[in-house]
Amino acid sequence: MLINIENATEENVLDSKFTTAIENILRAFAERKHLIIAQKNSSIA
């Protein structure tokens, strides 16, 4: 699912499906970043 955050309207932001999608995207990026950081730390040690 692609979402253009720049064009988010008040109706979109109040829509639970829209906010859930944004949360899932941010969570996926955060999880990916943590995995990369963990891999770098383990390779150093």
N, C-alpha and C positions, 0 to 999 in steps of 0.2 A: 504494500500500500504506500503510495507516494502522497505526501501532504506538503502543500506550500504554506509554510508558517507565516511568511510575509503577508499573505492575503487572508489571514485568519480573521473572520468576522466575529462579532460578539456572539452571534448565534452558534457559530462553530465552537467557540471556546466553551460555551455553556452546554454543548452537546457532549454527553458522557462518552460516546464512541470516539469523538475527536480527541478529547483529553486523554482517554485511555490509550489511544494510538500514540500520542506524543509521549506519554509516560513509558510505553513499551519501547519506543525508539531510544529514548534517553537511557533506559535501563539496559538495553542491549549494548549501547556504546559504552556504558560504565562497566558492564561485565567484561566486554572485550578488552577494555583498557586494563582492567585488573589482571586478566589472564596474561596479557603481554608483559606487564610489570612483574608478575610472579615468575614468568619464564626468564626474564632478564636477571632477576635476583637469584634465581636458582642456578643459572649458568655462571654467575660471578662467584658464588660460594662453592 
